[in-house]
Amino acid sequence: DLQMKLANDGLARALPPDQIAGAGAGAGLPDWAHWRDLVFAVAQEPVVLLLSPQALAGGLAAPRSRRDLIALLRDHPERFRGRIGSYDPVISGAGYLFAVQDARMSDSFWRLAEVMGRLDLKLYCCSGDMIADIRAGRLLLAYNVLGSYALAGRDAGAEGAPAVIELEDFTLTLLRTALVPQSAPDPTAGVQLLGFLLSPEGQRLIGEAAGLPPIDAEAFAAHPHLRPIRLDPGLLAHLDRMTRARFLGEWQAAMDQP
């Protein structure tokens, strides 16, 4: 969303599709994966729920939806009190983006926020810190963790490995984006780099070397619970100062539950 604001403020260089990699590599992108001819998605990754094995001790069922998660937390408050983590939307741009998109997708987000607030939700700047506290046993559950971070270095079969869950009511999918700044000292090189990132070879390297899922429209057809955070004007609306202040006021009210 912040890259889109830069582009909307006139700070990104327009890229005709036929300029990218010299062959219109960006022309095949789905509509949700680029904004105008300014901002282009180069990778996509789910935003997931991370569960420590101890979270479900005693044979509890893993939540498959936000409704399930709300029920799990309400039914076992003493287990989860002070041991739930998520992004702090006040200090984290990613956290604010995910919270806003959650709220856009479903009213269940605010019910979940109130339940987590009542259980002394721990707030974080970064996915890495949440994952570290899950692995150290300080947290049992982390909500809205970046999938690539959750899966990095994880041995799914290892004893004590946290479970990575894509919630089936919907799982937000972050689009990692790129643009060429108007002030780029070598805009031609910028165009070439962006074209490479969008090319088949660049997408292969993004998946294999960077560990990020490349852009794949078919993934959303095959897994309808995945919902891309579309590059559309709705992202800009929530960057408005007053809109942001109202949203964060509602968030704080949810956190201040008795």
Sequence and secondary structure as in RCSB ss.txt:
>XXXX:A:sequence
DLQMKLANDGLARALPPDQIAGAGAGAGLPDWAHWRDLVFAVAQEPVVLLLSPQALAGGLAAPRSRRDLIALLRD
HPERFRGRIGSYDPVISGAGYLFAVQDARMSDSFWRLAEVMGRLDLKLYCCSGDMIADIRAGRLLLAYNVLGSYA
LAGRDAGAEGAPAVIELEDFTLTLLRTALVPQSAPDPTAGVQLLGFLLSPEGQRLIGEAAGLPPIDAEAFAAHPH
LRPIRLDPGLLAHLDRMTRARFLGEWQAAMDQP
>XXXX:A:secstr
 HHHHHHHTT B    GGGGGGTTTTTTS GGGEETTTEEEEEEEEEEEEE GGGGTTT     SHHHHHHHHHH
 HHHHTT EEEE TTT HHHHHHHHHHHHH THHHHHHHHHHHTT EEES HHHHHHHHHTTS SEEEEEEHHHH
HTT  TTSTT  EEE  SS EEEEEEEE  BTT S HHHHHHHHHHHHSHHHHHHHHHTS      HHHHHH TT
EEE   STHHHHTTSHHHHHHHHHHHHHHHT  
